Amino acid sequence: MAALFDGFTDASVDVDGIRIHAIKGGAGPALLLLHGHPQTHAIWHRVAPALCEQYTVVLADLRGYGDSDKPAGAADHGNYAKRRMALDQVGLMRANGFHAFAVIGHDRGGRVAARMALDHPETVTRLVTLDVAPTLAMYEQTSQAFARAYWHWFMLIRPAPFPETLIRADPDLYLKQTIGARSAGLAPFTPAAYAEYLRCLSDPGTAHGICEDYRASATIDLEHDRDTLAARQHIACPFLALWGAQGVVAQCFDPLREWRAYAPHVEGGALPCGHYIPEEAPDALLHRILPFLGGRDVF
């Protein structure tokens, strides 16, 4: 991991009894980066150095993932709700001295980041989501094409310990059938990054954390999203939604249309890649996010 993030320091803290693992580097306004499934903060290794030239960058592992704690799921899966996971990250940032900051979230991290912007409008100054549409919209509009491509959305929500047992039986196979089965195959992942994903997924607790994340998304997270829509609550901060032109989200949904239910003034568009934007198209990503964040373009 040191080879991926040379010069970064540990920023891990305990938040309400849960250890949230994070590293930080750079200087300037605070920027939190959140990964997705089934990865860790290592996904940012190709963009973090450039971001550190202008920002204090915090790269965190979500609860249940990476080197963060992986508590047993509650009966209602509420301790893996995106609301709870957002609180983890707000607590992490406050403990590191940051009370207002920008957030970029890929995949599951984008769902956590969006909920954070809704629940903590005084905290999130700018929001970027990568290759996600709102969870409620994606479940309600599930098609055969989506179900085939995102099969894990439906496997992982089965009651424990069925999906956990399958993942633990062969973590490497699970990785290859998830991150390696998208449009770009395994090409975007360096050996060091892939080894980090496999190391963390091989922790038996990670399988349960991942499943609880998805079980929450299919239950309590949908309740929270419906409550948000019913209350006409909107994301107040500037919001940039980006997605991969070759990804499943682009093929099955209209991300901007769906996000406008939560943020009428959201902007964004597609990048020339698939799902794993920070590893597939780091330069294109930096070109879009740096001006949005208020920094200078590096190109």
C-alpha positions as CSV (number, residue, x, y, z in Angstrom):
1,M,0.0,0.0,0.0
2,A,2.9,2.4,0.7
3,A,3.9,2.1,-3.0
4,L,0.5,3.3,-4.1
5,F,0.3,6.3,-1.7
6,D,3.8,7.5,-1.0
7,G,3.9,10.4,1.4
8,F,0.4,9.8,2.8
9,T,-0.1,9.5,6.6
10,D,-2.6,7.6,8.7
11,A,-5.8,9.4,9.4
12,S,-7.8,6.5,10.9
13,V,-10.2,7.2,13.9
14,D,-12.8,5.5,16.0
15,V,-16.3,6.8,15.2
16,D,-19.0,5.7,17.7
17,G,-16.9,2.5,18.5
18,I,-16.2,1.7,14.8
19,R,-12.6,2.1,13.5
20,I,-12.7,3.9,10.1
21,H,-9.4,3.4,8.3
22,A,-8.1,6.4,6.2
23,I,-5.0,8.1,5.0
24,K,-4.4,11.7,4.1
25,G,-2.0,13.8,2.1
26,G,-1.5,17.1,0.4
27,A,-2.5,20.6,1.5
28,G,-5.3,23.0,0.9
29,P,-9.1,22.7,1.2
30,A,-10.3,19.3,2.4
31,L,-11.5,16.6,-0.1
32,L,-12.9,13.2,1.0
33,L,-12.7,10.3,-1.5
34,L,-15.0,7.3,-1.1
35,H,-14.6,4.0,-3.0
36,G,-17.1,1.4,-4.0
37,H,-17.7,-2.4,-4.2
38,P,-15.7,-4.6,-3.8
39,Q,-12.7,-2.2,-3.5
40,T,-10.9,0.0,-1.0
41,H,-9.4,3.5,-1.0
42,A,-6.7,2.1,-3.3
43,I,-9.0,2.9,-6.3
44,W,-7.8,6.5,-6.1
45,H,-4.1,5.8,-6.6
46,R,-4.0,7.2,-10.1
47,V,-5.7,10.6,-9.3
48,A,-4.7,11.2,-5.6
49,P,-1.2,12.6,-6.4
50,A,-2.7,15.3,-8.7
51,L,-5.4,16.2,-6.2
52,C,-2.9,16.5,-3.4
53,E,-1.3,19.4,-5.3
54,Q,-4.3,21.5,-4.5
55,Y,-6.2,19.8,-1.7
56,T,-5.8,18.0,1.6
57,V,-7.1,14.6,0.4
58,V,-8.5,12.0,2.7
59,L,-9.0,8.5,1.3
60,A,-11.2,6.4,3.5
61,D,-12.4,2.8,3.6
62,L,-16.2,2.5,4.2
63,R,-17.3,0.4,7.1
64,G,-17.3,-3.2,6.1
65,Y,-14.6,-2.7,3.5
66,G,-10.8,-2.4,3.4
67,D,-9.2,-2.0,6.8
68,S,-12.2,-0.4,8.4
69,D,-14.2,-2.3,11.0
70,K,-16.8,-4.8,9.9
71,P,-19.5,-5.1,12.6
72,A,-22.2,-7.8,12.4
73,G,-25.2,-6.5,10.7
74,A,-28.3,-5.4,12.7
75,A,-31.7,-7.0,12.2
76,D,-32.9,-4.1,10.0
77,H,-29.4,-3.7,8.4
78,G,-29.5,-0.1,9.8
79,N,-25.9,-0.1,10.9
80,Y,-24.9,-0.4,7.2
81,A,-27.5,2.1,6.0
82,K,-25.9,4.9,3.9
83,R,-27.1,7.3,6.5
84,R,-24.9,5.5,9.1
85,M,-22.0,5.1,6.7
86,A,-22.2,8.8,6.0
87,L,-22.0,9.6,9.7
88,D,-18.9,7.5,9.9
89,Q,-17.2,9.7,7.3
90,V,-18.4,12.9,8.8
91,G,-17.0,11.8,12.2
92,L,-13.7,10.8,10.5
93,M,-13.4,14.2,8.9
94,R,-14.3,16.1,12.0
95,A,-11.7,14.1,14.0
96,N,-9.1,15.2,11.5
97,G,-10.1,18.8,11.9
98,F,-12.3,19.2,8.8
99,H,-15.9,20.5,9.4
100,A,-16.7,21.4,5.8
101,F,-15.3,19.6,2.8
102,A,-15.9,18.4,-0.8
103,V,-16.7,14.7,-1.4
104,I,-16.1,12.5,-4.4
105,G,-17.8,9.0,-4.3
106,H,-17.5,6.1,-6.7
107,D,-20.1,3.4,-6.8
108,R,-21.2,2.6,-3.2
109,G,-19.2,5.6,-2.1
110,G,-21.3,7.8,-4.3
111,R,-24.4,6.6,-2.5
112,V,-22.8,7.4,0.9
113,A,-21.7,10.8,-0.4
114,A,-25.2,11.7,-1.7
115,R,-26.8,10.7,1.6
116,M,-24.1,12.8,3.4
117,A,-25.0,15.8,1.3
118,L,-28.7,15.3,2.1
119,D,-28.3,14.7,5.8
120,H,-25.4,17.1,6.5
121,P,-25.8,20.1,4.1
122,E,-23.7,22.3,6.4
123,T,-20.8,19.9,5.9
124,V,-20.6,19.0,2.2
125,T,-19.5,21.9,0.1
126,R,-19.4,20.1,-3.2
127,L,-20.5,16.6,-4.3
128,V,-19.2,14.4,-7.2
129,T,-20.7,11.0,-7.8
130,L,-19.1,8.5,-10.2
131,D,-21.1,5.9,-12.2
132,V,-24.2,5.7,-10.0
133,A,-27.8,6.7,-10.3
134,P,-30.0,6.9,-7.2
135,T,-30.5,3.5,-5.5
136,L,-34.3,3.7,-5.4
137,A,-34.5,4.5,-9.2
138,M,-32.2,1.7,-10.1
139,Y,-34.2,-0.9,-8.1
140,E,-37.5,0.4,-9.3
141,Q,-36.4,0.4,-13.0
142,T,-34.6,-2.9,-12.9
143,S,-34.6,-4.5,-16.4
144,Q,-33.3,-7.9,-17.5
145,A,-30.2,-6.2,-18.9
146,F,-29.5,-4.5,-15.6
147,A,-30.2,-7.7,-13.6
148,R,-27.8,-9.7,-15.8
149,A,-25.0,-7.1,-15.5
150,Y,-25.5,-6.3,-11.8
151,W,-26.3,-9.8,-10.7
152,H,-24.4,-9.2,-7.4
153,W,-27.1,-6.6,-6.4
154,F,-29.5,-9.5,-6.0
155,M,-27.2,-12.3,-4.8
156,L,-25.7,-10.2,-2.0
157,I,-29.0,-9.3,-0.4
158,R,-29.9,-13.0,0.2
159,P,-30.0,-13.8,4.0
160,A,-26.7,-14.7,5.7
161,P,-24.7,-16.7,5.5
162,F,-25.4,-17.9,1.9
163,P,-23.7,-15.1,-0.1
164,E,-20.9,-14.7,2.5
165,T,-20.1,-18.4,2.2
166,L,-19.8,-18.1,-1.6
167,I,-17.5,-15.1,-1.5
168,R,-15.3,-16.6,1.2
169,A,-14.9,-19.8,-0.7
170,D,-12.9,-18.1,-3.5
171,P,-12.3,-14.3,-3.0
172,D,-10.1,-14.2,-6.1
173,L,-12.8,-15.7,-8.3
174,Y,-15.4,-13.2,-6.9
175,L,-13.1,-10.3,-7.7
176,K,-12.6,-11.5,-11.3
177,Q,-16.3,-12.0,-11.7
178,T,-17.1,-8.5,-10.5
179,I,-14.4,-6.0,-11.3
180,G,-13.0,-8.1,-14.1
181,A,-16.3,-8.7,-15.8
182,R,-17.0,-5.1,-16.7
183,S,-16.4,-3.5,-20.1
184,A,-12.6,-3.0,-19.6
185,G,-11.9,-6.4,-18.1
186,L,-9.0,-6.5,-15.6
187,A,-6.8,-4.1,-17.7
188,P,-7.4,-1.0,-15.5
189,F,-6.1,-2.6,-12.3
190,T,-2.4,-2.6,-11.6
191,P,-1.0,-5.7,-9.8
192,A,-0.5,-3.6,-6.6
193,A,-4.1,-2.4,-6.6
194,Y,-5.5,-5.8,-7.4
195,A,-3.4,-7.4,-4.7
196,E,-4.8,-4.8,-2.2
197,Y,-8.4,-5.6,-3.2
198,L,-7.8,-9.3,-2.9
199,R,-6.1,-8.9,0.5
200,C,-9.0,-7.1,2.0
201,L,-11.7,-9.3,0.4
202,S,-9.9,-12.3,1.8
203,D,-10.7,-11.1,5.3
204,P,-13.7,-13.2,6.2
205,G,-15.4,-10.1,7.8
206,T,-15.4,-8.3,4.5
207,A,-17.8,-10.7,2.9
208,H,-20.3,-10.0,5.6
209,G,-19.7,-6.2,5.4
210,I,-20.3,-6.2,1.7
211,C,-23.5,-8.2,2.0
212,E,-24.8,-6.0,4.7
213,D,-24.1,-2.9,2.6
214,Y,-26.3,-4.3,-0.1
215,R,-28.9,-5.6,2.2
216,A,-29.3,-2.1,3.6
217,S,-29.5,-0.7,0.1
218,A,-32.4,-3.0,-0.7
219,T,-34.3,-2.2,2.5
220,I,-33.7,0.7,4.9
221,D,-31.9,2.8,2.3
222,L,-35.0,2.7,0.1
223,E,-37.1,3.9,3.0
224,H,-34.7,6.8,3.6
225,D,-34.8,7.7,-0.1
226,R,-38.6,7.6,-0.2
227,D,-38.8,9.8,2.8
228,T,-36.4,12.3,1.2
229,L,-38.5,12.5,-2.0
230,A,-41.7,12.8,0.0
231,A,-40.3,15.7,2.0
232,R,-39.0,17.3,-1.3
233,Q,-35.6,17.5,0.3
234,H,-32.8,18.4,-2.1
235,I,-29.0,18.4,-2.2
236,A,-28.1,22.0,-1.6
237,C,-24.4,22.0,-2.6
238,P,-23.1,22.1,-6.2
239,F,-23.4,18.6,-7.6
240,L,-21.5,17.0,-10.5
241,A,-22.6,13.5,-11.6
242,L,-20.3,11.6,-14.0
243,W,-20.5,8.1,-15.4
244,G,-18.7,5.9,-17.8
245,A,-20.1,5.9,-21.4
246,Q,-19.4,2.1,-21.7
247,G,-20.9,1.3,-18.3
248,V,-24.1,-0.4,-17.3
249,V,-25.5,2.7,-15.6
250,A,-25.2,4.6,-18.9
251,Q,-26.9,1.7,-20.8
252,C,-29.8,1.2,-18.4
253,F,-30.5,4.6,-16.9
254,D,-30.5,8.3,-17.4
255,P,-28.3,9.4,-14.4
256,L,-29.0,13.2,-14.7
257,R,-32.7,12.7,-15.0
258,E,-32.8,10.5,-11.9
259,W,-30.5,12.7,-9.8
260,R,-32.7,15.7,-10.6
261,A,-35.3,14.3,-8.2
262,Y,-32.8,14.9,-5.5
263,A,-30.8,17.8,-6.9
264,P,-32.6,19.9,-9.5
265,H,-29.5,21.7,-10.6
266,V,-27.1,18.7,-10.9
267,E,-24.8,18.8,-13.9
268,G,-22.6,16.2,-15.5
269,G,-22.1,13.7,-18.2
270,A,-20.3,10.7,-19.5
271,L,-16.6,10.0,-19.6
272,P,-14.9,7.7,-22.2
273,C,-14.6,4.6,-20.1
274,G,-16.5,2.0,-18.2
275,H,-17.4,1.7,-14.5
276,Y,-14.1,2.1,-12.8
277,I,-13.5,5.7,-13.8
278,P,-10.6,6.6,-11.4
279,E,-8.6,3.7,-12.7
280,E,-9.8,3.6,-16.3
281,A,-9.8,7.3,-17.2
282,P,-7.9,9.3,-14.5
283,D,-6.9,12.2,-16.8
284,A,-10.4,12.6,-18.1
285,L,-11.7,12.5,-14.6
286,L,-9.3,15.1,-13.3
287,H,-10.1,17.4,-16.3
288,R,-13.8,17.4,-15.2
289,I,-13.5,17.5,-11.4
290,L,-10.7,20.0,-10.9
291,P,-12.6,23.0,-12.4
292,F,-15.8,21.9,-10.6
293,L,-14.0,21.8,-7.3
294,G,-12.6,25.3,-7.8
295,G,-9.1,24.2,-8.5
296,R,-6.9,24.7,-11.6
297,D,-7.0,22.1,-14.4
298,V,-3.7,20.2,-14.6
299,F,-3.9,19.8,-18.4
